């Protein structure tokens, strides 16, 4: 099982240049996502994971933490260094985190 991090840990990592990957569906992403997060839907991971960098820790986020946990397990098994964000976008917005709406960045 991949490591889980708090919203605060993800926020600090992102401020230091870490990549945040939103694994929700495109319509969920467009409805509001962590500013700067890249979209790579969970269902696309098996065929698009090679688009992700292997030379850094990736922070995976979904709505509540379930999909990002599964995605983290899948990517860890493929050799990526990943962390699942506990509580997901819901926890991010509850903590006052900024969200961006609109088109897919990934």
N, C-alpha and C positions, 0 to 999 in steps of 0.2 A: 504494500500500500504506500502510495506517495505521501510525502510530508504535506501537512496543512499549515497555512499561515493565517494570521489575523489581517483584518483590513489595514491596520496601522503598519504592519510589517510590509504589506504589498505597497502601500502608499510611499513608505520610505524607499523601497527598492525601485519603484517607478521614478521617484524623484532623482535617483542615482543613475537612471538610464535603462532600467530593466524593462523588458517587453511584457506587456499584459495582453493575454489572448482571451477573447470572449468566445466561449464555445456554444453560445445560444444560437437559436435559429436567426436568420437575417432579419425577420420582422421584429423579433424581440430586441435585437441589437439596435435597429433603427429607432425603436421606441424609447431608448435611453440606455446609454452605456457609459462606463468609466471613460472620461476624456482621455484620448490617446490610445485606447485599447484597439487591438487589431481583431477583426472578425474571422474566425475559422470554426464554422459550425461543427458540433460533435460528430454528426453523421458524415462529414467530409474528411475527418481526420485520417482514416485509413488510406485515402488516396492523395491527400494533400499535405501530410505531415512533413514531407521533405522540404516544404516551403519555410519551415521553421528553422531558426538558427540552432546549431548544436553547441555553440561556444559560449553560451550564457544560460543562466537560470531563467526559466519562463514561468510566469505567474498566470495560472488559468482561473478564469472566473465564469460563473453562469448566474442563474437567478438566485439560487439558495445554497449551492455547494454540492449538490448531487451529481450533476453532469460533469462538473469540473473535476470531481474526485475520480469518476470513471475515466475521464479523458487523461487525467494525470497518471492513472495506473497504466493505461494503454501506451502513453508516451514514455513512461519510465521503462516499461518492458522493451521499448524500441531504442533505448539508450539515451533518452533526453533527460536533462536535469530540470525537473518541474516541481512546482508547488501549487496546491489547490487552495484557493482563497475561501476560508470559512465564512459562511453566511452569504456569499456572493454579492450580486448587485443590490439585493435587498438590504443587506447589512451596510453596504457602501453608502446608499442614499440615507439610511437611518442615522448614519454617523456624520451626515452633512457633506458627503463627498459630491463633487461636481459631476454631472452627467451631461453628455452631448447626445442630441438626437440627430437622426438622418442616416445617410447612406453608409454603406459598407466600406471599411478601410482595408479589408483584407481581400 
